[in-house]
């Protein structure tokens, strides 16, 4: 994720359970989505899964962004 600085990401991965969980969920969804997108044809069930994976990735990314924002505000005070 382009908004994540490596030092902030490392710190949050070690210290923030929710952040770590969200990063893992985002990565798993991304890997499954990549697999589905490389298939020639998707079943109806896989097409629905693809949409759900995209939504899950977006929800995780939005929450990750908010956590990073909160962390940054806390460091600047």
HUMOGI-V149309 format. One record per helix or strand. SS is the DSSP state (alpha for helix, beta for strand). FROM is the first residue (numbers start at 1). LEN is the number of residues. If there is no record, write none. Layout:
BEGIN
ss=[SS:SS]
from=[FROM:FROM]
len=[LEN:LEN]
END
This chain:
BEGIN
ss=[alpha:alpha:alpha]
from=[6:17:44]
len=[10:21:33]
END
